[in-house]
Amino acid sequence: MTAPEIQAVPGPADPALRRERFGWYSYDWAMSVFNTSVTTVFLGPYLTSVARDAVGADGRLPFLGLSIPPGSWFSYVLSFSVVLQVLVLPLTGAVADRSGRKRHLLGGLAALGALAATCLFFVADGRYLLGAALFVVANVSFGAATVVYYSWLPDLASPDERDAVSSRGWAFGYVGGALLLAVHLGLFLGAESLGLTEGEAVRICLATSGLWWGLFTLVTVSLLRDRPPAASHGAATSGFRQLAATLRGMRAFPLTLWFLGAYLLFNDGVQTVISLSATYASEELGLSQSVLTGAILMVQVVAVFGALGLGRVAARYGAKRTVLGCLVAWTAVLVAAYWLQEGAVAQFYALAAVIGLVQGGTQALSRSLFSHLIPAGREAEYYSFYEISDRGTSWLGPLAFGLTYQLTGSYRYAIISLVVFFVAGFLLLLRLPLRRAVLAAGNTPPERL
């Protein structure tokens, strides 16, 4: 796709709405660097090394009377932050919908998360507990702010525009994440020539990710505007009441739950491929860290065009068909990865390019599809459960991968085991009567679904 084609996407005629959409896109640009540079690339290995500096005579970390191997520390911290998100996100969504102050809530949560991420600069000299605490605060804030951010989509786009608007948001995020990651990788690889240690370079990367997140959130908060809530009650009290009501009320929308079940399955496959592809590449294919780093950057860049391109495909053929096509592509990627030759750099990059093309479209179009299945006025509440499906169940794929490897001793069997998530998600989504689900939620279906 060429640059002129990207510019050819028609925008809203209303200048105020155009500005507000730009503010919404800007938050994807702002927050994506935390997911890319902090969670995916730098913090895990760095916090593990900090934990190793703090081990006792037995080579283990003391924590609440337990003895923990330093290599497990970051995975436990990440898991704990996910458990907290499962508890916090639904309440955040309920408060956001009932208070009518989404802009303030988004700004506050993003500011807290960005501050915690920036303070990761001070994690050194065995301060593994400080690193854990800061990351938990940052990651929970990240998830909660994402729920509020997603809930603006129905306000900013008509049913027929949501696929395109959601795709542009994901594209903004991939551009921002790729841009700062490229700077970070240059800093990390050139640390010695700049008179820095690798640890100092990583700390700068972590801190600048937080600063980027916080500074660009100011653009978002200044351009978005609040809408009146569906009902006016005290925010904190009604938040708890509304949370309970949402859990009860979702049973009245079984087709919405059907979609969440399909999304849970295939998105778990997506997240597992993303998180464990480096392990497969290094352990089974024998590829170097420089190859993996290049692949990460390439996926970020290709995903920009994938998100925009698949948004156009959805406009012509419908989002459901486009997502189903993406799931077929994901399955083909896993089959190809199973047969990938050891040391085959070019083949690995080819698969990474395919992943980049379908990754953004899968996520952006799933987000817009779900927006049609939410009863009006409950966007943040329902997106909190969507985000939980994204984050709170992300242990299923890694568990299948790990168990398969444990039973077979082969990473090839482990990677091919993930096909079941894409096939099951495909079949559930295929059989979902989507137009009926939109009508059941009280919404108007777009022309193409």
C-alpha positions as CSV (number, residue, x, y, z in Angstrom):
1,M,0.0,0.0,0.0
2,T,1.4,3.4,-0.9
3,A,1.3,6.6,1.1
4,P,-1.2,8.3,-1.3
5,E,-3.5,5.3,-0.8
6,I,-3.4,5.8,3.0
7,Q,-4.2,9.5,2.6
8,A,-7.1,8.6,0.4
9,V,-9.2,7.2,3.3
10,P,-12.1,9.7,3.7
11,G,-12.3,11.4,7.0
12,P,-15.3,12.8,8.8
13,A,-16.8,16.0,7.5
14,D,-17.2,17.6,10.9
15,P,-13.9,19.3,11.9
16,A,-14.7,18.8,15.6
17,L,-15.2,15.1,15.2
18,R,-12.0,14.9,13.0
19,R,-10.1,16.5,15.9
20,E,-11.6,14.2,18.4
21,R,-10.7,11.2,16.3
22,F,-7.2,12.4,16.0
23,G,-7.0,12.6,19.8
24,W,-8.3,9.1,20.0
25,Y,-5.7,7.8,17.6
26,S,-3.0,9.7,19.5
27,Y,-3.6,7.5,22.6
28,D,-2.8,4.4,20.6
29,W,0.4,6.1,19.6
30,A,1.1,7.1,23.2
31,M,0.4,3.8,25.0
32,S,1.8,1.2,22.5
33,V,5.4,2.0,23.5
34,F,4.7,0.5,27.0
35,N,3.5,-2.7,25.5
36,T,6.3,-2.9,22.9
37,S,9.5,-1.5,24.6
38,V,8.7,-2.2,28.2
39,T,6.7,-5.4,28.5
40,T,7.7,-7.2,25.3
41,V,11.4,-6.3,24.8
42,F,13.4,-4.8,27.7
43,L,11.9,-5.2,31.1
44,G,11.7,-9.1,31.3
45,P,15.4,-9.7,30.7
46,Y,16.5,-6.6,32.7
47,L,14.4,-7.3,35.8
48,T,15.6,-10.9,35.7
49,S,19.2,-9.7,35.8
50,V,18.4,-7.3,38.7
51,A,16.8,-10.2,40.5
52,R,19.9,-12.3,40.0
53,D,22.0,-9.6,41.7
54,A,19.8,-9.9,44.8
55,V,19.9,-13.7,45.3
56,G,21.0,-15.2,48.6
57,A,23.6,-17.8,49.2
58,D,21.3,-20.5,47.9
59,G,20.9,-18.6,44.6
60,R,17.2,-17.9,45.3
61,L,15.1,-14.7,45.9
62,P,13.5,-14.3,49.4
63,F,9.9,-13.1,49.1
64,L,7.2,-13.4,51.7
65,G,8.9,-16.5,53.2
66,L,9.2,-18.1,49.8
67,S,12.3,-19.0,47.9
68,I,12.0,-18.1,44.2
69,P,14.4,-18.7,41.4
70,P,15.3,-15.3,39.8
71,G,14.5,-16.6,36.3
72,S,10.9,-17.0,37.3
73,W,10.5,-13.6,39.0
74,F,9.3,-11.5,36.0
75,S,6.8,-14.2,34.9
76,Y,5.3,-14.2,38.4
77,V,5.2,-10.4,38.5
78,L,3.5,-10.3,35.1
79,S,0.9,-13.0,36.2
80,F,0.1,-11.1,39.4
81,S,-0.5,-7.9,37.5
82,V,-2.9,-9.8,35.2
83,V,-4.8,-11.2,38.2
84,L,-5.2,-7.6,39.5
85,Q,-6.4,-6.5,36.1
86,V,-9.2,-9.1,36.2
87,L,-10.3,-7.5,39.5
88,V,-9.8,-3.9,38.6
89,L,-10.9,-3.6,34.9
90,P,-14.6,-4.4,35.3
91,L,-15.0,-1.9,38.1
92,T,-13.1,0.7,36.1
93,G,-15.5,0.2,33.2
94,A,-18.5,0.5,35.4
95,V,-17.3,3.8,37.0
96,A,-16.4,5.2,33.5
97,D,-19.8,4.6,32.1
98,R,-21.7,5.9,35.1
99,S,-19.6,8.9,36.0
100,G,-19.5,10.6,32.6
101,R,-15.9,11.7,33.3
102,K,-14.1,9.3,31.0
103,R,-11.6,12.0,29.9
104,H,-10.4,12.6,33.5
105,L,-10.4,8.9,34.3
106,L,-8.3,8.1,31.2
107,G,-5.9,11.0,32.0
108,G,-5.5,9.9,35.6
109,L,-4.9,6.3,34.8
110,A,-2.5,7.0,32.0
111,A,-0.6,9.5,34.2
112,L,-0.3,7.0,37.0
113,G,0.9,4.3,34.6
114,A,3.3,6.6,32.8
115,L,4.8,7.8,36.1
116,A,5.4,4.2,37.3
117,A,7.0,3.3,34.0
118,T,9.3,6.4,34.1
119,C,10.4,5.5,37.6
120,L,11.6,2.1,36.4
121,F,14.8,4.1,35.7
122,F,15.6,3.8,39.4
123,V,15.5,-0.1,39.3
124,A,19.1,-1.2,39.7
125,D,21.5,-2.7,42.3
126,G,19.2,-5.6,43.2
127,R,16.1,-3.5,43.7
128,Y,13.9,-6.3,42.2
129,L,11.0,-5.5,44.6
130,L,10.9,-1.9,43.4
131,G,10.9,-3.0,39.8
132,A,8.0,-5.5,40.5
133,A,5.9,-2.9,42.3
134,L,6.4,-0.3,39.6
135,F,5.6,-2.7,36.8
136,V,2.4,-3.9,38.6
137,V,1.2,-0.4,39.0
138,A,2.1,0.5,35.4
139,N,0.5,-2.6,33.9
140,V,-2.7,-2.4,35.8
141,S,-3.1,1.3,34.9
142,F,-2.3,0.4,31.3
143,G,-5.1,-2.1,31.2
144,A,-7.6,0.1,33.0
145,A,-6.8,3.1,30.8
146,T,-7.2,0.9,27.7
147,V,-10.8,-0.1,28.7
148,V,-11.7,3.6,29.0
149,Y,-10.0,4.4,25.7
150,Y,-11.8,1.6,23.8
151,S,-15.1,2.8,25.1
152,W,-15.0,6.0,23.0
153,L,-15.1,4.1,19.7
154,P,-19.0,4.0,19.3
155,D,-19.1,7.7,20.1
156,L,-16.5,8.6,17.4
157,A,-17.8,6.4,14.5
158,S,-21.0,5.3,13.0
159,P,-21.5,1.5,12.6
160,D,-20.3,1.6,9.0
161,E,-17.2,3.6,9.9
162,R,-15.9,1.7,13.0
163,D,-13.7,-0.8,11.1
164,A,-11.8,2.0,9.4
165,V,-11.5,4.1,12.5
166,S,-10.4,1.2,14.7
167,S,-7.8,0.2,12.0
168,R,-6.4,3.6,11.9
169,G,-6.0,3.7,15.7
170,W,-4.1,0.4,15.6
171,A,-1.9,1.8,12.7
172,F,-1.1,4.9,14.8
173,G,-0.1,2.6,17.7
174,Y,2.2,0.4,15.5
175,V,3.9,3.5,14.1
176,G,4.5,5.0,17.5
177,G,5.7,1.7,19.0
178,A,8.1,1.0,16.0
179,L,9.5,4.5,16.0
180,L,10.5,4.5,19.7
181,L,11.6,0.9,19.6
182,A,14.0,1.7,16.8
183,V,15.5,4.5,18.8
184,H,15.7,2.2,21.9
185,L,17.4,-0.6,20.0
186,G,19.9,1.9,18.5
187,L,20.6,3.1,22.1
188,F,20.9,-0.4,23.4
189,L,23.2,-1.7,20.7
190,G,25.3,1.4,20.7
191,A,25.5,1.7,24.5
192,E,29.3,1.1,24.7
193,S,30.1,3.8,22.1
194,L,27.9,6.3,24.1
195,G,29.7,5.5,27.3
196,L,26.8,3.6,28.8
197,T,26.5,0.2,30.3
198,E,23.8,-2.1,28.9
199,G,21.9,-1.7,32.2
200,E,22.0,2.1,32.0
201,A,20.8,2.0,28.4
202,V,17.9,-0.3,29.3
203,R,16.9,2.1,32.2
204,I,16.8,5.0,29.8
205,C,14.7,3.0,27.4
206,L,12.2,2.2,30.2
207,A,12.0,5.7,31.5
208,T,11.6,7.3,28.0
209,S,8.7,4.9,27.3
210,G,6.9,6.2,30.4
211,L,7.6,9.8,29.4
212,W,6.4,9.2,25.8
213,W,3.2,7.6,27.2
214,G,2.5,10.5,29.5
215,L,3.3,13.3,27.2
216,F,1.3,12.1,24.2
217,T,-1.6,11.3,26.5
218,L,-1.9,15.1,27.0
219,V,-2.8,15.4,23.3
220,T,-5.6,12.8,23.7
221,V,-7.0,14.3,26.9
222,S,-7.0,17.8,25.3
223,L,-9.0,16.7,22.2
224,L,-11.5,14.1,23.5
225,R,-14.6,15.2,25.2
226,D,-16.9,13.6,27.7
227,R,-20.5,12.4,26.9
228,P,-23.4,12.5,29.4
229,P,-23.7,9.1,31.2
230,A,-26.7,6.9,30.5
231,A,-27.9,7.5,34.1
232,S,-26.7,9.9,36.8
233,H,-25.8,8.3,40.1
234,G,-22.9,8.6,42.5
235,A,-19.9,7.3,40.6
236,A,-18.2,5.1,43.2
237,T,-21.3,3.5,44.7
238,S,-23.1,2.9,41.4
239,G,-19.8,1.6,40.0
240,F,-20.0,-1.4,42.3
241,R,-23.7,-1.8,41.7
242,Q,-23.3,-1.5,38.0
243,L,-20.5,-4.1,38.0
244,A,-22.8,-6.6,39.6
245,A,-25.6,-5.6,37.3
246,T,-23.3,-6.1,34.3
247,L,-22.4,-9.6,35.3
248,R,-26.1,-10.4,35.7
249,G,-27.1,-8.5,32.6
250,M,-24.6,-10.1,30.2
251,R,-26.6,-13.3,30.5
252,A,-29.3,-11.5,28.6
253,F,-27.0,-11.2,25.6
254,P,-25.8,-14.7,24.9
255,L,-24.6,-13.9,21.4
256,T,-22.3,-11.2,22.8
257,L,-20.9,-13.8,25.2
258,W,-20.5,-16.1,22.2
259,F,-18.3,-13.6,20.5
260,L,-16.3,-13.1,23.6
261,G,-15.7,-16.9,23.8
262,A,-14.5,-17.0,20.2
263,Y,-12.3,-14.0,20.8
264,L,-10.9,-15.5,24.0
265,L,-9.7,-18.6,22.0
266,F,-8.2,-17.1,18.9
267,N,-6.7,-14.1,20.6
268,D,-5.1,-16.4,23.1
269,G,-3.5,-18.0,20.1
270,V,-2.4,-14.6,18.7
271,Q,-0.8,-13.5,22.0
272,T,1.0,-16.9,22.5
273,V,2.5,-16.7,19.1
274,I,3.7,-13.2,19.7
275,S,5.1,-13.9,23.2
276,L,6.7,-17.3,22.4
277,S,7.9,-16.9,18.8
278,A,11.3,-15.7,20.1
279,T,11.6,-18.8,22.2
280,Y,10.8,-21.0,19.3
281,A,13.2,-19.1,17.0
282,S,16.1,-19.2,19.4
283,E,15.7,-22.7,20.9
284,E,14.4,-24.7,17.9
285,L,15.7,-22.7,14.9
286,G,19.0,-21.5,16.4
287,L,18.5,-17.9,15.3
288,S,20.5,-15.1,16.9
289,Q,19.2,-12.2,19.0
290,S,20.0,-9.7,16.2
291,V,17.6,-11.7,13.9
292,L,14.9,-11.7,16.5
293,T,15.3,-8.0,17.1
294,G,15.0,-7.3,13.4
295,A,11.9,-9.4,13.2
296,I,10.3,-7.5,16.0
297,L,10.9,-4.2,14.3
298,M,9.7,-5.6,10.9
299,V,6.4,-6.9,12.4
300,Q,5.8,-3.4,13.9
301,V,6.3,-1.7,10.6
302,V,4.4,-4.2,8.4
303,A,1.5,-4.2,10.9
304,V,0.9,-0.5,10.1
305,F,0.0,-1.4,6.5
306,G,-1.7,-4.6,7.6
307,A,-4.1,-2.8,9.9
308,L,-4.9,-0.1,7.2
309,G,-5.1,-2.6,4.4
310,L,-7.4,-5.1,6.2
311,G,-9.6,-2.1,7.3
312,R,-10.1,-1.5,3.5
313,V,-10.8,-5.2,3.0
314,A,-13.4,-5.2,5.8
315,A,-15.1,-2.2,4.1
316,R,-15.7,-4.3,1.0
317,Y,-16.2,-7.8,2.4
318,G,-17.2,-7.2,6.1
319,A,-15.2,-7.4,9.3
320,K,-16.3,-10.9,10.2
321,R,-15.1,-12.4,6.9
322,T,-11.8,-10.5,7.1
323,V,-11.1,-11.8,10.7
324,L,-12.0,-15.3,9.6
325,G,-9.5,-14.9,6.7
326,C,-6.9,-13.7,9.2
327,L,-7.4,-16.8,11.4
328,V,-6.8,-19.0,8.3
329,A,-3.6,-17.1,7.8
330,W,-2.5,-17.5,11.4
331,T,-3.1,-21.3,11.1
332,A,-1.0,-21.4,7.9
333,V,1.8,-19.5,9.7
334,L,1.9,-22.2,12.5
335,V,1.9,-25.0,9.9
336,A,4.8,-23.3,8.1
337,A,6.7,-22.6,11.3
338,Y,6.5,-26.3,12.1
339,W,8.3,-27.1,8.9
340,L,10.8,-24.2,9.1
341,Q,14.4,-25.3,8.7
342,E,16.9,-24.6,11.4
343,G,18.9,-21.4,10.7
344,A,16.5,-20.3,7.9
345,V,16.6,-16.6,8.5
346,A,14.9,-15.6,5.2
347,Q,12.0,-18.0,5.9
348,F,11.6,-16.7,9.4
349,Y,11.4,-13.1,8.2
350,A,8.8,-14.2,5.6
351,L,6.7,-15.6,8.4
352,A,7.2,-12.5,10.5
353,A,6.0,-10.4,7.6
354,V,2.8,-12.5,7.3
355,I,2.3,-12.1,11.1
356,G,2.7,-8.4,10.8
357,L,0.1,-8.2,8.0
358,V,-2.6,-10.1,9.9
359,Q,-1.8,-9.1,13.5
360,G,-3.1,-5.5,13.3
361,G,-6.2,-6.4,11.3
362,T,-7.1,-9.3,13.6
363,Q,-7.0,-7.0,16.7
364,A,-8.4,-3.8,15.1
365,L,-11.4,-5.5,13.5
366,S,-12.1,-7.6,16.6
367,R,-12.3,-4.4,18.6
368,S,-14.7,-2.8,16.1
369,L,-16.8,-5.9,15.8
370,F,-17.3,-6.1,19.5
371,S,-18.4,-2.5,19.6
372,H,-21.6,-3.5,17.7
373,L,-22.5,-6.1,20.4
374,I,-22.5,-3.7,23.4
375,P,-25.8,-2.2,24.7
376,A,-25.7,1.6,24.4
377,G,-24.3,3.4,27.5
378,R,-22.3,0.3,28.7
379,E,-19.3,0.6,26.4
380,A,-16.6,0.7,29.1
381,E,-18.2,-2.0,31.2
382,Y,-18.3,-4.4,28.3
383,Y,-14.9,-3.5,27.0
384,S,-13.5,-4.3,30.4
385,F,-14.6,-7.9,29.9
386,Y,-13.2,-7.8,26.4
387,E,-9.9,-6.6,27.8
388,I,-10.0,-9.4,30.4
389,S,-10.5,-11.9,27.5
390,D,-7.4,-10.3,26.0
391,R,-5.2,-10.3,29.2
392,G,-6.8,-12.4,31.9
393,T,-6.8,-15.7,30.0
394,S,-3.5,-15.3,28.2
395,W,-2.1,-18.3,30.2
396,L,-4.1,-20.9,28.2
397,G,-1.9,-20.8,25.1
398,P,1.4,-20.7,27.0
399,L,0.1,-23.6,29.1
400,A,-0.7,-25.7,26.0
401,F,2.7,-24.8,24.5
402,G,4.6,-25.7,27.7
403,L,2.7,-29.0,28.3
404,T,3.2,-30.1,24.8
405,Y,6.9,-29.4,25.0
406,Q,7.1,-31.2,28.4
407,L,5.4,-34.3,27.0
408,T,7.1,-34.4,23.6
409,G,10.4,-32.6,24.1
410,S,9.9,-30.8,20.8
411,Y,9.3,-27.1,20.2
412,R,7.9,-28.0,16.8
413,Y,5.0,-30.0,18.3
414,A,4.6,-27.2,20.9
415,I,4.1,-24.5,18.2
416,I,1.8,-26.6,16.1
417,S,-0.4,-27.3,19.2
418,L,-1.5,-23.7,19.1
419,V,-3.5,-24.4,15.9
420,V,-6.3,-25.6,18.1
421,F,-6.9,-22.1,19.4
422,F,-7.3,-20.6,15.9
423,V,-9.4,-23.5,14.6
424,A,-11.8,-23.4,17.6
425,G,-12.0,-19.6,17.5
426,F,-12.6,-19.7,13.7
427,L,-15.5,-22.2,14.1
428,L,-17.2,-20.3,16.9
429,L,-17.0,-17.0,15.0
430,L,-18.1,-18.7,11.7
431,R,-21.3,-20.0,13.4
432,L,-22.1,-16.7,15.2
433,P,-25.2,-15.0,13.7
434,L,-23.5,-11.6,13.9
435,R,-26.3,-9.5,12.5
436,R,-28.8,-11.0,14.9
437,A,-26.3,-10.4,17.7
438,V,-26.1,-6.7,16.9
439,L,-29.9,-6.4,16.8
440,A,-30.1,-8.3,20.1
441,A,-27.8,-5.7,21.7
442,G,-30.2,-2.9,20.5
443,N,-27.8,-1.6,17.9
444,T,-28.1,-0.9,14.2
445,P,-26.0,-3.3,12.1
446,P,-23.5,-1.8,9.6
447,E,-24.2,-2.4,5.9
448,R,-21.4,-5.0,5.8
449,L,-20.6,-7.3,8.8
